[in-house]
Amino acid sequence: MTDYRQAYEHYKQACEEHGLEPINFHYFILNLSQEQLDAYNERAQQKRGQDEYAS
């Protein structure tokens, strides 16, 4: 869940840069599309695999 928090912080920063009011974290997570969640989870798995090889 911490990775979702990092994504949310990135989202909030982008909103601030463009003068937009960000939605709260709960709605941010609820409004992610299945495609976004799948892409995120695929990246997370790839990252975990890279971390395992680095050890």
C-alpha positions as CSV (number, residue, x, y, z in Angstrom):
1,M,0.0,0.0,0.0
2,T,2.9,2.3,0.5
3,D,3.5,2.3,-3.3
4,Y,-0.1,3.5,-3.8
5,R,0.7,6.3,-1.3
6,Q,3.7,7.3,-3.3
7,A,1.6,7.4,-6.4
8,Y,-0.9,9.5,-4.6
9,E,1.8,11.9,-3.4
10,H,2.9,12.2,-7.1
11,Y,-0.7,12.9,-8.1
12,K,-1.1,15.6,-5.4
13,Q,2.1,17.3,-6.5
14,A,1.0,17.3,-10.2
15,C,-2.4,18.8,-9.1
16,E,-0.6,21.6,-7.1
17,E,1.6,22.4,-10.1
18,H,-1.5,22.8,-12.3
19,G,-3.5,24.7,-9.7
20,L,-6.0,21.8,-9.2
21,E,-7.5,20.5,-6.0
22,P,-6.6,16.9,-5.5
23,I,-9.2,14.3,-4.4
24,N,-8.6,12.4,-1.2
25,F,-6.6,9.2,-1.1
26,H,-9.7,7.0,-0.7
27,Y,-11.3,8.3,-3.9
28,F,-7.9,8.3,-5.7
29,I,-7.7,4.5,-5.1
30,L,-11.4,3.9,-5.9
31,N,-11.1,5.8,-9.2
32,L,-8.1,3.9,-10.6
33,S,-9.2,1.9,-13.6
34,Q,-8.5,-1.9,-13.9
35,E,-6.0,-1.1,-16.6
36,Q,-4.1,1.3,-14.3
37,L,-4.2,-1.3,-11.4
38,D,-2.9,-4.0,-13.7
39,A,-0.1,-1.9,-15.1
40,Y,0.9,-0.8,-11.5
41,N,0.9,-4.4,-10.3
42,E,2.9,-5.6,-13.3
43,R,5.5,-2.9,-12.6
44,A,5.6,-3.8,-8.9
45,Q,6.3,-7.5,-9.8
46,Q,9.1,-6.4,-12.2
47,K,10.6,-4.3,-9.5
48,R,10.4,-7.1,-6.9
49,G,12.2,-9.3,-9.5
50,Q,14.9,-6.8,-10.0
51,D,15.3,-6.4,-6.2
52,E,15.7,-10.2,-5.8
53,Y,18.4,-10.3,-8.5
54,A,20.3,-7.4,-6.9
55,S,20.6,-9.3,-3.6
